[in-house]
Structure formats: structure tokens, C-alpha cells
Amino acid sequence: MSRDATRAEPRTEGQATARPRIAVIGGKVKYLRKARELGLDVVYIQHPDEYDSTHWPYVDQALLVDYADIARLLPLVRSLHEAYPFHSVVSLYELGLLPAAEIDHLLGLGGNSVATVELLLDKWRMRQHLNALGISPVAAAVGETGEDLREFVRAHGLPVVVKPICEAGSIGVFAIRDEAELESVTARFRSLGGQFAKKDLAGDFERFLMEEYLDGPEISVETLSFDGRHVLIGVTDKVCGGPGFVEIGHSTPSRHPAPLVREVEELVTVFLDAVGLKHGPGHTELKLTARGPRIIESHNRIGGDRINELTEIACGVDMDRYALGSRLGLLEPLTRSPEAVAGAAIRFLTPPPGRVLEVTGVETVRADPAFVDLEISVGPGDEVPPLTWSEDRVGHVIARGETADEAIAHGERLAALLNIRTEPVK
């Protein structure tokens, strides 16, 4: 095999055909573990520098390649599939969604179409599609220059939003509220292209999407689709408190009124039909505006920021497992939305930028009855960057409660017990 393809844990052909095999593209080790727990053999497609011994217990064959290079990827996958046939291909990672769809199309595995996935990844195409259908209309245009931005503002007024056409994680999202900001935002947007590794980006920073600013609280709707039938799993309330639109907290179930949640569910169902989503998870972000709910964007994957863990605490549904196993008949399709039985909340840790001097409060938080999970990615001597996108947050704490209100209160209390003390870097 080429140096891009590595096989782990060899099996005899009799063993290999004894159970279904799935190809998983990118993403975290937990997805591979859950696939193995479902009784699946696993083909793992990953960048060479992101595959290590932590993956080995769960992987039968590994194809190590830059999977964003579709022209190189597809011949390798075809050869691997001939030797070790797999029955479905899944990615729960933003940059793996299009490669998964391309592989699915190549091998005729019956998943979501390339056209649907491309529509969801390209925010401009999606917005044009929705506006043409009269679904959640929002004024939008694509720009390349400062004059393009000024022209959009003249037509639609301030504030406006400028963001990449094909990114996630709140990368490069600007809310422009004052004309004085117009002169600098184009240069600030373009400068972002040099701040991220190429493999972490879905597109470039040459063009940008301009949209009217949507007022109101932000939510996301988590769904599972079963052969075109969409089931709402949960509605997640969001807290955006960082620069731009960086999210610093989530909670579920939603605390918004039930009639509004039903209106949101109806809109999302119409939207998923309109983009042609047939299978698997959906994560659709909306603003609850004075004119009614408006869709911001959507993804044919599970929401990031540990939203699946919150949903599982609140209603007992592990969307990861459904994404991996439902099309292979390992889980019965859901016929209705699950009832919430608890509340769950996450609060992200965003200390002042600078060098970390100490981290305290960890043991106190872990001993609290409301505690579910804690992650802190920095320690003394590490540097906390300015908060510009989701990856600049340095950790989180997850709490549970009998209701969403109680979980939120616990989450904020636990976050306050954690002290990541920093000093300015000179």
C-alpha cells in the first residue's frame, strides 16, 4: 500500500465479514470507540499527523491521507473498499462532511447527496436557495472590497454581519454597528487567512458574506433524519458573550415558550426538506427575531461544543451513536421527539489573555454533586490568547440539574469556582 494507507489490527476475511464495517472520516477518538461499541469494524480516514496509538484499539484499517484532497482521496478509497468493503461512510467533523459525501457517491452507499452537503457548507448558496423559496428570508450578498460592504450598508443599513462563506467555529464573524468600522473590517477579515493552518479551513478569506443583522436570542436545533423523516431531538439555548459571535455557554432543554419552540421545529423541518437532507444528524442555528425565527446556518453533523453530551443528559439520546449506526440497522429509528428528563448546561472558560500563573478550584468543582465534566487545556506557563474564535476558549465545565434553570445556575457557580489567573505578556 502507499505510505498514506496503513492497516491496523489485521483480521482474517471470515472475521472481517462477520459484522458491518463503517468508514469514519476525521473527528475524535470517541466516535471510533462508539462505533466499536456498536459492533462495527472501522475504517478510519485521517490526516497522517493526527493518527496515533490512542486510535489503535478501535481501528481495523486506517487510510492516512489529506482527505481534503478529493482527487487523491477517491482512488485510494476505491482500492481500500475493494479489499475491505464498508457499508457506510460518516463524518461528524465539519471538514470531513464533503469528503464523506464524495466517497458515498463514488461507492453508491445511499447517504446524503453531494449537492445537499455542498449547499449546507456554502452559506451564500444556502442563503440564495432559501430566499428563492421564501424560507426564512434574510438580506445577503457576497463582497470582496470595502466598497462592496459600503454599498450593502447603504442598501440595508446598520448593523450588518460579515462572515466567511464556508467556515464554522465562529471564525471571522464580525458584527459592524458603526460606520467607522467599515474602513478596517475588510483588512481584518483578510488577515485571518494567515492565522490558521490550511487543513483547518474550508475555504479562503478573499470573499465574504454580508448579511443583515438578526436581532434576538440565538438557539440551535438538534435533529436526526431517517430516510427523509426529521425528528427534533432538542433545542439548545446559547450565550454569546465574546467578541463577534463566540459562544460562551449552552443549555438544554430550551427555556423559550413551547409555542415558539413548535414554530421553530416546523421551520427547521421545512428547511431540511428544502436542502434535501435525508439521513443522520442536523445542527441548525437560528435567531429568534422580532419578525419570527430566522435560520443562520446549518450542518449535516452534530453540534460542536459538547452539545451532544448536553442532549444526552437532558433526554437520553446519544446522537453520535445514531449517526454511526442507524443506517446499518443497529439502532431503531426514532418515531417522535424524546421528552426532556433533566437540564444540562455548559459554560466555557475565558480568562483574560496572558500567561497563566495558576489554576485553582479544580478539585472543589469535581466534588460537586452537579458536576458532569471539566476540561482545562492550559496550566502554569501556558499563554491564553485573545478570544477570537471557539478554539481560543481554554476549557469548559458541564453541570446537570432537574431543570435547565437549575443546570445553568450550577454551571455558572462551578465556572466561578475555577480561577485561571493570568498576567499580561510583555
N, C-alpha and C positions, 0 to 999 in steps of 0.2 A: 504494500500500500504506500501511497505518498506520505511524506513526513507530516502532512496535515491531518492524516487519519490514523487514529490509534485505537486498538481494540483492547478492552479491559475485561477481566473475568470471562475467559473463553468457556463456551458451553458446547456440548455435542448437539448435533442438529435435532435429535429427539427431544433433548431438554429445551432447546430454543423454540420449538414449535408447540410446546406444551401449554403455553399461555400467551396472551396477546402481547404485542410489542408496540411501544409508542416512541415517537421521536419528540424530544423536548429541545427547544432552541433557547439558549441563554437562560438567564434568570438564576434564582437562588437554589442552594442545595436542598432547601426544604421541599421544593417541587419534586425533585428526584426521589427524596425519601417518601413522599406521599404516593408517588407513582408505584414505588416498590411495595408500599403497604397495601395498595390496591391489588397487588398480584401481577403487576406489569413488568415485562422486560423493558429496558430503557436504552434507547439510542440517544446520546447526548451530543448536541451540536453547539460548540462553544469556541470562543477565541482561545488560541493556544496558551496565552499568558494568564488565562482565567480558569484553567483546569488544574486541579491538584488532588492530593490524596484524600481530601475531605469528600470528594465526589465518588471515589472508587467503590465504596460499598454498595452504591445504588445504580451503577452504570454497567451495562453489558457491552456496548460498543460506544466509542467516542469518536466523533469526527471533529478534529481541531482545525478550524479554518476561520477566516474573517467572513462571517456569514452575511455581512452587508454586501459583499462582492457576489451578486447573484449569478453572474456569468460563470464564475469559478465554482460556486457552490453547487449548482444544479447537476453538472456531470458527476461530481463526487457523490452526491446523494443518490443519484440513479444507480451508480455502481454498488454503493453500500446497501441500497434497498434490494438489489438483485441477490446479494449474499445473505442479508439478514432482513427479510421483508418486515416492514412495520405497517400497522393498520390505521394509525392516525398520526398527525403532527400537530403539536401545540406549542405556542409560546405565550407566556404570561408576562413578558418583558417587552416594553414599547418597541425597541429596535429589532426585536425578533418577529414582530407580527407580520410584516410584509414577506420576509423570507419564508415563514411558515405557510403563508397563502400561496406563494410561488411553488413551493415543494408540493403542497396539496394539489394544486392544479396540474403539475407535471405528472404526478403519480395517480391522479384521478381518485383521491381519497374521500371526496364528497363533503369537504368542510366549507367554510366561508369563502366566497369568491375573492379573487384578487381585486376586482373592481370595488367591492364593499370595503375591503381593508384600505385600499388607496384613498377612498372617499373619506374615511374616518381619520386617516393620518394627515390629509391635506385640509387644513382648516378653511382655506379660501374656497376650495372646490365644494366642501361640505356646506359652507355658508351660501354659496350660489345655488346649490341644489335645494336647500331648504327655502330660500327666498323665492325661488321659482315656483315652489309648491305651496307657498303661503304658510309654511310651518315655522312658527317661532321667528318671524321676520326681524332682522337686525341689519341696520345700515352698515355696509362694509365695502372696502376697496383695497387693492394692493398698491403699495408705493415703493419707490426706490430713492426718492430725493426729498429734501426738506420742502421743496415747493409742492410736491405731491401731498405732503402732510398738511401744509397750509391750505391747500385747495380743499382737502377733505374737511378741515375745521371750518372753512368759510361756508361749506355746504351744510354741515351738521352741527356746528357749534362745539363748545367745550362743556364738559371734559370728553376726551376720546381715549381709546386704548390702542397702543401699538404693541404688536407681539409677533414672534416668528410664525411662519406658515406651517411648519412641521416639527414642533418640539413639544416636550412635556416637562413636568417638574418645575413650572413657573420660571423657566429660563427666559430672560429677555422680555418680560412683560412690563410695560410702562403705562401708567395712568397719567395723562397730561391734563392738568387742570388750569394751567396758566399759559398765556401766550409767550411769556418769557422762556418757557421750557422748550418751545418749538425749535429754537435755533440749535440746541445741543442734542436733542434726542436722537437724531439720525446718526450722528457720530458715535454716541454712546451705544446705540444698537449695533452698529457695525463692529465696534471694538470687541464685542462679546465673542466674535468668531475665533479670536486668538486665545481665549481664556479656557477653552475646553478641548479635550482630546477628540480627534476626529471620530473615533469609534463611539463616542458618547453623544454624537449629534445625528439627527435625522436629516438635516438639510444645511443650508448656509444662511448667512446673515446679510445677504446682498439685497433681498427684497423683504418687505414686512407687510403684515396685515394690519389695516386700520379699521377699527370698529367703533360704533357709538358706545358710549359708556352706559352700562346697565346698572341701575341703582338697585338697592335691596340686598337682603342676605343671600349667601351662596350655599347651595346644597349639592350633594351628588346622589344619584340613584343607582343602586347596585342591582343588576338583573342577571338572570340566566335564561338562555333561549334554547328551546328544544324543538328542532326541526321547524323553526319559524314561529313557535309559540313562546311568548315572552312572559316570564314570571318575575315580578318585583320581589327582591329579597330584602331590601332595606333602603331607607333614606338616611343619609348622613348629613348632619349639620356641621358647618365649617366655621372656623375662626381665622380670619386673615388679618394678621397684625404686624407683619414685617413689611419692608419696603416692597413696592409693587404689589404682588398678589401672593407672596409666600405664606403658606398656611402654617399656623402655629397650633392648631388643635382641631379635633373632630370628635363628634359624639353621635351615638345612635341608641335607640330609635329617635327619629326626628321629633322635636318639640313643637313643630308647626301644627296648626289646626288640621283635623282629619279631612275636612272638605278640600283644603288646599293640597294636601298630600295626594288625594284621589285625582285632582286636576293634573298634578304633576305626573302621576302614573299614566294617565290617559295620554298626555303629551308625549311621554317617553315611548310608549307603545307605538304611537303613530310614527314617531321619529325612527324607531328601529325598523319598522316595516319599510319606511321610505328609503333607508340606506341599504336595505336588503340583508340585514343580519339574520342568520339562520341558526347558528349554533354557539353555545358557550357563553362566557361572561360578557357583560357590558358594564361600563362605568361612565355614566353620563353626568356632566356638570351643568348646573343651571343657576340662574339668578331669579329670585322671586321679586319681580319688579312691580311697580305700580300699575303697569299695563298687563300684568299676568306673568306666568313663568316664561322664561326665555332660555333656550339652550345655548351654552357657551361652547362646549365641545364634547366629544365622546370618544371612547376607545373600546375595541373588542378585546378587552382584558379586564382583570380585576384591578380595582383601585389600589394605588400605592399607599404609603403612609400607614401601613398596618390596618387598613380598612377591613380586610377580610377577617382579621382577628377580632375586631370590634363587632362585626356582623355575627361571627360565630358565638361570641359571648352573649349577644343580645337575643339571637333567635335560633342558635344551634345548627346553622348551615355553614359548612366549610366549602366555600365556592371554589377553592383550589381543587378539591377532590372531584367536584362536579366537572370542572374544566378538563381534568385529566381523564376521568373515567366514564362519564355519562354516555358519550357516543359509542363506547365499546361495550355497553350493556352492563357495566359493573355497578351502576347506581340507577335506581328507578327515577325517571323524570319527575320533577315536582309538578303537581297539578294546581297548586294555589300558593299564595304567599304565606310564609311562615308567620306565626304570631310571636311578637317580642315577649320574652320571659324575664329580661333583665335590661339594665342600662350599661353602656360601656363608653369610655372616653379616653382619648389620648391627648397629652399635652407635650409639645416639643420644647426642648431646652435650647434657649438662645441667649447665652450670656454675652456681656459686652465683648467686642473684638479685643484681642490682645493675647499675651502669653499667659497660660494657665499657671496659677500659683498653687492652688489646692482644690480638691474636690471633697466635699463633706456631705453627710446626710444619707449616704447610700444604705447603710445597714438599718437605719431607722425606717426608711421607705420600704425596704424589703420585708421588714417585720410587720408592716401594717396590714390589717385584715382586708382592706380594699385593694391591696396591691395585686397586679397581674403580671406586669413585665416592666423591666427597666433596661435601658441601653444608654451608655455614655461612651462616646468614641474618643474622648480626649482625657489626658491626665497631665500632671505637672510637667511643665516644659513644652507642651504642645501649644500650637497657636490657633486661636479661634478667629476665623476670617469674618469680614463683614457679611451680613446676611443679604445675599443677592438672589439665591435660588434655594431649592429644597435641600440640596446636599450640603449647604453651609450650616444647617442645624446640627448640633453636636450630640443629640440624643433625644430620648423620649421616656415618658412614664405612662403606663396604661393602668387604669383603675376600673373597677366594676362597682355597680350599685343596684339597688332594687329598681330604680328608675334612671332615666337619662340625667335628670337634675341631680340626683344623688351621685351618680358616677362623675359628672362634671365637677361637683364640689370636691369629691375625693381626689380627682386628678389634679385640680388646681392646688389643693392642700399639699399633696405629695410633691408636686413640682416645686412648691415654695420651700419645702424642707431640704431640697437639694441646692447646694451652694457651689457653683463653679466660679471661683474667684480668679479674676484676670487682672493683668496690669498692661498698660499701653506698651506697644513695641516701639522703641525709639529708633 
